[in-house]
Amino acid sequence: MDQGEIVRLAQQTMMTILSLAAPMLLLGLLVGLLVSIFQATTQIQEATLAFVPKIVAVLVAFVVFGPWMLNHIIEFTENIFNNINAYIH
């Protein structure tokens, strides 16, 4: 296994991680922005108001995107296992 293959595998791993985390992070970001706008307009500065909706949004995103994420992880793992001989030699 040369350096090029290691770099390619690391890039593929990072892209997989980013694509799996993106739906939950983006939904959490959107809900956080909406809550911040709501807090600014109503001048309610409750700390739990900022965290609870984001946690719920991330959990909902995990439920909605969970099957897609699982399929993506399975494909990535199968790709690594199918090419393990190429990586070793």
C-alpha positions, 0 to 999 in steps of 0.5 A: 500500500503506497502513500497515494492509496492511503491518501485516497482512502483517507479522503474517501473516509473524510467525505463519507463522514462529512456526508453522513454528518451533514443532514443532522448538522444542517438541520441543527444549524437551521433550527438554531438560527430560527430559535436565535431569531425568535429569542432576539425578537421576543427578548427571551433569553432562556438557555434551554430554549436554545438547546432543546429544539436543536436536540430534537431536530437532530434526533428527528434528522437521525430518524429520517436519514438513518436508513440512508446513513446506514446504507452509505456506511454499509457500502463504504465498509463493503468497498473496503472489505472487497478491496482489502487485498489491493490495500494489503499488497 
